[in-house]
Amino acid sequence: MEKHTLPEAFLGRMKKLLGNGYGDFLASYGEQARKGIRANLLKTDREELLEKLPEDFKADTIPWCPEGIYIDNDARPGKNPYYYTGLYYPQEPSAMLPAQALAPEPDELILDLCAAPGGKSTQIASLTRGSGTLVSNELVKSRSGILASNIERMGIPNAVILNEFPERLVPAFYEKFDRILVDAPCSGEGMFRKDPDVTLEWTPGRPAACAARQKNILETVDRLLKPGGTLVYSTCTFAPEENEEISEFLVRTGRYRAEPLSFEGVYAPPSTETEQSPDIHVYPHLSEGEGHYVARFTKTAGSGDRPSSGGKKKTKSAYRKASKRDLADYEAFRSAFMPDKVYENLYLSGDRLWAFPDHIDGAVLSGLKVLRPGLELGTFKKGRFEPSHALAMALRREDVLSSTELDEDELWSYLKGEEIRPSEAVPNGWTLMLYDGYPAGFGKASAGTIKNKYPKGLRIYKK
């Protein structure tokens, strides 16, 4: 990619901000940005993944993320077979910090407010091992599709994906979330090295404009986070207006207490370093990552402005609780294919069957733009049930009675949508297609061949 000239106004501010460290900061823009991947704890861990990665990845561990791995800049993580089985997520190394700072616990209700493309949402789900409920919201509809695709590929069973303005969440989730991550829209200065095109969108007034928007977002977030809950605010910029000044704004409300943060491998400039910092910065000349800011807060008091219904009629929910009669064909499929795998909280939307996470029901989602209300189990056809690709990616080999192991050549054929002729006999009916024991999707065996059920929209035609 062409390297663009760094804006003069940006450089002038950074020189004042960094003092003696400015020369090293500027020199770092002559170096390549580090690439990273993060192990998906729903399927593997860092040590196991390191053993599986090819030599040309030249992998090394990322100090601030126990699941993070640096890879060589020439490595192509999106072309490796394990990418398609959801064993890892390609992610810029410093972008792994906010979810680590959030420190999610199992069984909590968690919101990732600005979630696309899904790096932080998939990390949160990974850290909780898929328990509790994750609400991943993305305002920009064109970006929400890739979010849904990444949630699916990583085999996440407990995510609700919304496409909403933050304030539209308040009536359904007033002070309900245990933890909220706000990776706020920002001026993007921290990405200038990784993506020089970002410099073309920057103006001297952009940080102040972003800061105004960030304050509006956080005023809504205050109504979504429960007292005692945890808020993590992060940006990929250096601008104090969008970082320290936003943190100070939160503390001045009297409802938030800043919490100290410390991560191995993240170093502050000597002029600002303290023993316990309420926030952290990643500078490319001090740490092996792109520019990032992260701050963590505890909410100490309620917001005190519970929304009223305003006399409006409630919108009829698009989802209804599935009855025993509704589930007859699904139960026939389940008993024949995965008899020990039981999903609860089942809802119908048209002919599609969903397993909702613990904190969600049809009434909560009423009136919201929902892309995914939970784990899609499949679709009811005439006289039968057809399982979804999302279900396949959320399963393990031990969950099913029939599975088919593919070698690498067979996997690429499967990903292209080709029919598979297994070397060993496979019982007729649904089979979970595996690569090295990890699911890649479904197939349906009949007369010695396996009909390909990999979704057409995901099929690849080049390696």
C-alpha positions as CSV (number, residue, x, y, z in Angstrom):
1,M,0.0,0.0,0.0
2,E,1.2,3.5,-0.8
3,K,2.6,5.4,2.2
4,H,1.0,8.8,2.7
5,T,2.6,11.8,4.4
6,L,1.6,12.1,8.0
7,P,-0.5,15.3,8.6
8,E,1.6,18.2,9.9
9,A,-1.0,19.1,12.6
10,F,-0.9,15.5,13.9
11,L,2.9,15.5,14.0
12,G,3.0,18.8,15.9
13,R,0.7,17.6,18.5
14,M,2.6,14.3,18.9
15,K,5.9,16.2,19.3
16,K,4.4,18.1,22.2
17,L,2.8,15.0,23.7
18,L,5.9,12.8,23.6
19,G,8.8,15.2,24.1
20,N,12.1,13.3,23.9
21,G,10.3,10.2,22.7
22,Y,9.0,11.9,19.5
23,G,12.0,10.9,17.4
24,D,11.6,7.2,18.2
25,F,7.8,7.5,17.6
26,L,8.4,9.0,14.1
27,A,11.0,6.4,13.3
28,S,8.5,3.6,14.0
29,Y,6.5,4.6,10.9
30,G,9.4,3.3,8.8
31,E,8.8,-0.1,10.3
32,Q,6.1,-2.7,9.3
33,A,3.1,-3.1,11.5
34,R,3.0,-6.5,13.3
35,K,0.3,-9.0,12.3
36,G,-1.4,-11.2,14.8
37,I,-4.0,-14.0,15.3
38,R,-5.8,-15.0,18.5
39,A,-6.6,-18.6,19.5
40,N,-10.3,-19.4,19.9
41,L,-10.7,-20.8,23.4
42,L,-14.0,-22.4,22.4
43,K,-12.0,-24.8,20.2
44,T,-8.3,-24.7,21.2
45,D,-5.7,-22.8,23.2
46,R,-2.5,-20.9,22.2
47,E,-0.1,-23.7,22.9
48,E,-2.0,-26.2,20.8
49,L,-2.5,-23.7,18.0
50,L,1.2,-22.9,18.0
51,E,1.9,-26.6,17.4
52,K,-0.5,-26.7,14.4
53,L,0.7,-23.5,12.6
54,P,2.9,-24.0,9.6
55,E,6.6,-22.9,9.7
56,D,6.0,-20.0,7.4
57,F,3.9,-18.3,10.0
58,K,7.1,-17.8,12.2
59,A,4.8,-17.4,15.2
60,D,5.6,-15.9,18.6
61,T,3.5,-15.0,21.6
62,I,1.9,-11.7,22.3
63,P,2.7,-10.7,25.9
64,W,-0.5,-8.9,26.8
65,C,-2.9,-11.5,25.5
66,P,-2.7,-15.2,26.7
67,E,-4.4,-16.3,23.4
68,G,-2.5,-13.9,21.1
69,I,0.2,-14.9,18.6
70,Y,2.4,-12.6,16.4
71,I,2.8,-14.0,12.9
72,D,5.1,-13.1,10.1
73,N,4.0,-10.3,7.8
74,D,4.1,-12.6,4.8
75,A,1.9,-15.2,6.4
76,R,-1.7,-15.5,5.0
77,P,-3.9,-16.5,7.9
78,G,-7.1,-16.3,5.8
79,K,-5.7,-19.0,3.5
80,N,-4.9,-21.6,6.2
81,P,-7.3,-24.6,6.7
82,Y,-7.6,-23.8,10.4
83,Y,-9.1,-20.4,9.6
84,Y,-12.1,-22.2,8.1
85,T,-12.6,-24.3,11.2
86,G,-12.6,-21.3,13.5
87,L,-9.5,-22.1,15.5
88,Y,-8.2,-18.5,15.3
89,Y,-9.2,-14.9,14.5
90,P,-6.8,-12.6,12.6
91,Q,-6.5,-9.5,14.7
92,E,-4.2,-6.5,15.1
93,P,-2.2,-7.2,18.3
94,S,-3.1,-4.1,20.3
95,A,-6.8,-4.5,19.4
96,M,-6.7,-7.6,21.7
97,L,-6.3,-5.3,24.8
98,P,-9.9,-4.0,25.3
99,A,-11.5,-7.4,25.7
100,Q,-8.7,-8.4,28.1
101,A,-9.3,-5.3,30.1
102,L,-13.1,-6.1,30.2
103,A,-12.2,-9.4,32.0
104,P,-15.6,-11.0,31.3
105,E,-16.9,-13.7,33.6
106,P,-19.0,-16.7,32.8
107,D,-22.8,-16.3,32.9
108,E,-22.8,-12.5,32.6
109,L,-24.9,-10.3,30.3
110,I,-22.3,-8.4,28.2
111,L,-22.6,-5.7,25.5
112,D,-20.1,-5.0,22.7
113,L,-21.7,-1.8,21.5
114,C,-19.6,-1.1,18.4
115,A,-18.9,-4.6,17.4
116,A,-18.0,-5.0,13.7
117,P,-16.1,-6.7,12.3
118,G,-16.2,-8.9,15.4
119,G,-12.7,-9.2,16.8
120,K,-13.6,-8.0,20.2
121,S,-16.9,-9.9,20.3
122,T,-15.3,-13.2,19.4
123,Q,-12.6,-12.6,22.0
124,I,-15.2,-11.9,24.7
125,A,-17.1,-15.1,23.8
126,S,-13.8,-17.0,23.7
127,L,-12.9,-15.7,27.2
128,T,-16.3,-16.7,28.7
129,R,-16.2,-20.1,26.8
130,G,-19.5,-19.3,25.3
131,S,-21.5,-19.0,28.5
132,G,-23.9,-16.2,29.5
133,T,-25.1,-13.8,26.9
134,L,-23.2,-11.6,24.5
135,V,-25.1,-8.8,22.7
136,S,-23.0,-7.6,19.7
137,N,-24.4,-4.4,18.3
138,E,-23.3,-2.7,15.1
139,L,-25.0,0.5,13.9
140,V,-23.7,0.4,10.3
141,K,-25.7,-2.2,8.5
142,S,-23.1,-2.8,5.8
143,R,-20.6,-3.9,8.5
144,S,-23.0,-6.1,10.4
145,G,-22.8,-8.9,7.8
146,I,-19.1,-9.6,8.4
147,L,-19.8,-9.5,12.1
148,A,-22.4,-12.2,11.8
149,S,-20.1,-14.2,9.6
150,N,-17.2,-14.1,12.1
151,I,-19.5,-15.0,15.0
152,E,-20.7,-18.0,13.0
153,R,-17.2,-19.2,11.9
154,M,-15.9,-19.1,15.4
155,G,-18.7,-21.3,16.6
156,I,-20.2,-18.9,19.2
157,P,-23.5,-20.2,20.6
158,N,-24.5,-17.3,22.9
159,A,-24.4,-14.2,20.7
160,V,-27.3,-11.9,19.9
161,I,-26.4,-9.6,16.9
162,L,-28.3,-6.3,16.7
163,N,-28.2,-3.5,14.1
164,E,-29.3,-0.6,16.2
165,F,-28.7,3.0,17.4
166,P,-27.4,2.7,21.0
167,E,-30.4,4.7,22.5
168,R,-32.8,2.1,21.0
169,L,-31.4,-0.5,23.3
170,V,-32.3,1.4,26.5
171,P,-36.0,0.3,26.9
172,A,-35.1,-3.4,26.6
173,F,-31.8,-3.3,28.5
174,Y,-32.1,-0.5,31.0
175,E,-29.2,-1.0,33.6
176,K,-29.1,-4.7,32.8
177,F,-25.6,-5.3,31.5
178,D,-22.9,-6.6,33.8
179,R,-20.1,-5.4,31.4
180,I,-20.0,-3.1,28.4
181,L,-17.2,-2.6,25.9
182,V,-17.3,0.6,23.9
183,D,-14.6,0.5,21.2
184,A,-15.6,3.9,20.1
185,P,-15.7,5.4,16.6
186,C,-12.6,7.6,16.5
187,S,-10.2,9.6,14.4
188,G,-8.1,6.5,13.8
189,E,-4.7,8.0,14.3
190,G,-3.3,4.8,15.7
191,M,-3.9,3.1,12.4
192,F,-1.8,5.5,10.3
193,R,1.0,3.0,10.0
194,K,-1.1,-0.1,9.3
195,D,-3.5,1.6,6.9
196,P,-2.0,4.9,5.5
197,D,-5.3,5.6,3.7
198,V,-6.7,6.6,7.1
199,T,-4.5,9.8,6.9
200,L,-6.6,10.9,3.9
201,E,-9.7,11.1,6.1
202,W,-8.0,12.9,9.0
203,T,-8.4,16.7,9.6
204,P,-7.3,18.8,12.6
205,G,-10.9,19.1,13.7
206,R,-11.7,15.4,13.5
207,P,-10.7,14.5,17.0
208,A,-13.0,17.1,18.6
209,A,-15.9,16.0,16.4
210,C,-15.3,12.4,17.3
211,A,-15.1,13.3,21.0
212,A,-18.6,14.9,20.9
213,R,-20.0,11.7,19.4
214,Q,-18.2,9.6,22.0
215,K,-19.7,11.5,24.8
216,N,-23.2,11.0,23.4
217,I,-22.6,7.3,23.1
218,L,-21.4,7.1,26.7
219,E,-24.4,9.0,28.0
220,T,-26.5,6.2,26.5
221,V,-24.2,3.5,27.8
222,D,-24.7,4.9,31.3
223,R,-28.4,3.9,31.0
224,L,-27.5,0.3,29.9
225,L,-24.8,-0.6,32.5
226,K,-26.0,-1.8,35.9
227,P,-24.6,-0.2,39.1
228,G,-21.4,-2.1,40.0
229,G,-20.9,-3.1,36.4
230,T,-17.7,-2.7,34.4
231,L,-17.2,-0.3,31.4
232,V,-14.2,-0.5,29.1
233,Y,-13.7,2.4,26.8
234,S,-11.2,2.2,24.0
235,T,-10.0,3.9,20.8
236,C,-7.4,3.5,18.2
237,T,-6.2,7.1,18.4
238,F,-3.7,9.2,20.3
239,A,-5.8,12.4,20.6
240,P,-6.3,13.4,24.2
241,E,-9.7,14.8,23.4
242,E,-10.9,11.3,22.6
243,N,-8.9,9.5,25.3
244,E,-8.0,11.1,28.6
245,E,-10.5,13.9,28.3
246,I,-13.3,11.3,27.7
247,S,-12.2,9.4,30.8
248,E,-12.2,12.6,32.9
249,F,-15.7,13.3,31.6
250,L,-16.9,10.0,32.9
251,V,-15.4,10.4,36.3
252,R,-16.8,13.9,36.6
253,T,-20.4,12.5,36.4
254,G,-19.8,11.1,39.9
255,R,-21.1,7.7,38.8
256,Y,-17.8,6.1,37.6
257,R,-14.5,5.1,39.3
258,A,-11.5,4.6,37.1
259,E,-9.7,1.3,37.7
260,P,-6.0,0.7,37.3
261,L,-4.8,-1.2,34.3
262,S,-1.5,-2.9,33.7
263,F,-0.4,-5.3,30.9
264,E,2.9,-7.0,30.2
265,G,4.6,-5.6,27.1
266,V,2.7,-2.2,27.2
267,Y,5.0,0.7,28.2
268,A,4.1,4.3,28.8
269,P,6.4,7.2,27.9
270,P,8.8,7.9,30.9
271,S,7.2,11.4,31.4
272,T,3.8,9.9,32.1
273,E,4.5,6.5,33.6
274,T,3.1,5.9,37.0
275,E,2.9,2.8,39.2
276,Q,-0.9,2.5,38.8
277,S,-2.3,4.1,35.7
278,P,-6.1,4.5,35.3
279,D,-5.6,3.9,31.5
280,I,-3.1,2.6,29.1
281,H,-1.7,3.7,25.8
282,V,0.0,1.6,23.1
283,Y,2.6,3.6,21.2
284,P,4.2,1.8,18.2
285,H,7.8,2.9,19.3
286,L,7.3,1.4,22.8
287,S,5.2,-1.7,22.3
288,E,4.8,-4.2,19.4
289,G,1.3,-3.0,18.3
290,E,-0.5,-0.1,16.7
291,G,-1.8,2.9,18.5
292,H,-4.5,2.2,21.1
293,Y,-6.1,3.7,24.2
294,V,-7.9,1.6,26.9
295,A,-9.5,2.7,30.1
296,R,-11.7,0.7,32.6
297,F,-14.3,2.0,35.0
298,T,-16.7,0.7,37.6
299,K,-20.2,2.2,37.7
300,T,-20.8,3.3,41.3
301,A,-24.3,4.7,41.2
302,G,-27.5,4.3,39.1
303,S,-28.3,6.6,36.3
304,G,-31.7,7.5,37.7
305,D,-33.6,8.1,34.5
306,R,-35.5,4.9,33.8
307,P,-37.3,5.2,30.4
308,S,-41.1,5.2,30.3
309,S,-43.2,3.4,27.8
310,G,-44.7,6.7,26.7
311,G,-48.0,5.0,26.1
312,K,-46.8,3.4,23.0
313,K,-48.1,0.1,21.9
314,K,-45.7,-2.8,22.3
315,T,-44.4,-4.2,19.0
316,K,-45.4,-7.8,18.4
317,S,-42.3,-10.0,18.7
318,A,-41.0,-11.8,15.6
319,Y,-40.2,-14.8,17.8
320,R,-42.4,-17.2,19.6
321,K,-41.6,-19.9,22.1
322,A,-41.4,-23.3,20.4
323,S,-43.9,-25.9,21.7
324,K,-43.3,-29.6,21.9
325,R,-45.5,-30.1,18.9
326,D,-43.5,-27.5,16.9
327,L,-40.3,-29.4,17.7
328,A,-41.2,-32.9,16.6
329,D,-39.1,-32.9,13.4
330,Y,-36.2,-31.2,15.2
331,E,-36.3,-33.8,18.0
332,A,-36.3,-36.6,15.4
333,F,-33.1,-35.1,13.9
334,R,-31.5,-34.5,17.3
335,S,-32.2,-38.0,18.6
336,A,-30.7,-39.5,15.5
337,F,-27.7,-37.3,15.1
338,M,-26.8,-35.6,18.5
339,P,-28.8,-37.3,21.2
340,D,-26.8,-35.9,24.1
341,K,-26.7,-32.3,22.9
342,V,-29.6,-30.5,24.4
343,Y,-30.4,-26.8,23.6
344,E,-32.9,-24.9,25.7
345,N,-34.8,-21.7,25.4
346,L,-36.0,-22.6,21.8
347,Y,-37.8,-20.0,19.7
348,L,-39.3,-20.0,16.2
349,S,-39.1,-17.2,13.6
350,G,-41.0,-18.3,10.6
351,D,-39.6,-21.8,9.7
352,R,-36.3,-21.1,11.5
353,L,-35.4,-22.5,14.9
354,W,-33.2,-20.7,17.4
355,A,-31.6,-21.4,20.7
356,F,-31.7,-18.1,22.7
357,P,-29.1,-17.3,25.3
358,D,-30.0,-17.2,28.9
359,H,-30.9,-13.5,29.3
360,I,-33.0,-13.3,26.1
361,D,-36.6,-13.9,25.2
362,G,-38.9,-12.8,22.4
363,A,-40.3,-9.8,24.3
364,V,-36.8,-8.4,25.0
365,L,-36.0,-8.4,21.2
366,S,-39.4,-6.9,20.3
367,G,-39.0,-3.8,18.1
368,L,-35.3,-4.2,17.6
369,K,-33.4,-4.8,14.4
370,V,-32.1,-8.3,15.0
371,L,-29.6,-10.1,12.7
372,R,-29.2,-13.1,15.0
373,P,-31.2,-13.7,18.2
374,G,-29.0,-16.6,19.3
375,L,-27.7,-19.8,17.8
376,E,-29.6,-20.8,14.6
377,L,-30.3,-24.5,14.9
378,G,-31.8,-24.9,11.5
379,T,-34.9,-24.7,9.3
380,F,-38.1,-26.8,9.2
381,K,-38.8,-28.1,5.7
382,K,-41.8,-30.2,4.7
383,G,-41.7,-33.2,7.0
384,R,-38.1,-32.8,8.0
385,F,-35.6,-30.6,9.8
386,E,-32.4,-29.2,8.1
387,P,-29.6,-28.1,10.5
388,S,-27.8,-24.8,9.9
389,H,-24.1,-24.1,9.2
390,A,-24.0,-22.1,12.5
391,L,-25.0,-25.3,14.4
392,A,-22.2,-27.3,12.7
393,M,-19.6,-24.7,13.7
394,A,-20.8,-24.7,17.3
395,L,-20.6,-28.5,17.7
396,R,-17.7,-30.8,18.6
397,R,-16.9,-34.2,17.2
398,E,-18.0,-35.9,20.5
399,D,-21.4,-34.2,20.2
400,V,-22.5,-36.2,17.1
401,L,-23.0,-39.8,16.1
402,S,-21.7,-39.3,12.6
403,S,-18.7,-37.4,11.4
404,T,-16.4,-37.5,8.4
405,E,-12.7,-36.6,8.7
406,L,-11.3,-34.7,5.7
407,D,-7.6,-34.4,4.6
408,E,-6.4,-31.0,3.4
409,D,-7.2,-31.7,-0.3
410,E,-10.6,-32.9,0.6
411,L,-11.2,-29.9,2.8
412,W,-10.5,-27.5,0.0
413,S,-12.8,-29.5,-2.3
414,Y,-15.5,-29.3,0.4
415,L,-15.0,-25.5,0.8
416,K,-15.5,-25.1,-3.0
417,G,-18.9,-26.9,-2.7
418,E,-17.8,-30.2,-4.3
419,E,-19.3,-33.6,-3.6
420,I,-17.1,-35.7,-1.3
421,R,-16.4,-39.4,-1.8
422,P,-15.2,-40.7,1.5
423,S,-12.5,-43.4,1.7
424,E,-14.4,-45.1,4.5
425,A,-18.1,-45.9,4.7
426,V,-20.3,-43.2,6.2
427,P,-23.9,-44.0,7.4
428,N,-26.6,-42.4,5.3
429,G,-27.9,-39.1,6.7
430,W,-26.3,-36.0,8.2
431,T,-22.6,-36.0,9.0
432,L,-20.3,-33.4,10.6
433,M,-17.5,-32.6,8.2
434,L,-14.2,-32.3,10.1
435,Y,-10.6,-31.2,9.5
436,D,-8.2,-32.4,12.1
437,G,-11.1,-33.1,14.3
438,Y,-12.6,-29.6,14.0
439,P,-16.0,-28.9,12.3
440,A,-16.1,-27.2,8.9
441,G,-19.8,-27.7,8.2
442,F,-22.4,-30.4,7.4
443,G,-22.7,-33.0,4.7
444,K,-25.4,-35.5,3.9
445,A,-24.3,-39.0,3.1
446,S,-26.1,-41.3,0.6
447,A,-25.0,-44.3,-1.4
448,G,-21.3,-43.8,-0.7
449,T,-21.1,-40.1,-1.5
450,I,-21.6,-37.0,0.7
451,K,-23.7,-34.2,-0.7
452,N,-22.1,-30.8,0.1
453,K,-24.0,-28.6,2.5
454,Y,-21.4,-25.9,2.8
455,P,-23.3,-22.6,2.3
456,K,-23.0,-21.2,-1.2
457,G,-22.3,-17.7,0.0
458,L,-19.2,-18.9,1.8
459,R,-17.7,-21.2,-0.9
460,I,-14.2,-20.4,-2.1
461,Y,-12.9,-20.9,-5.6
462,K,-9.2,-20.1,-4.9
463,K,-6.8,-21.0,-2.2
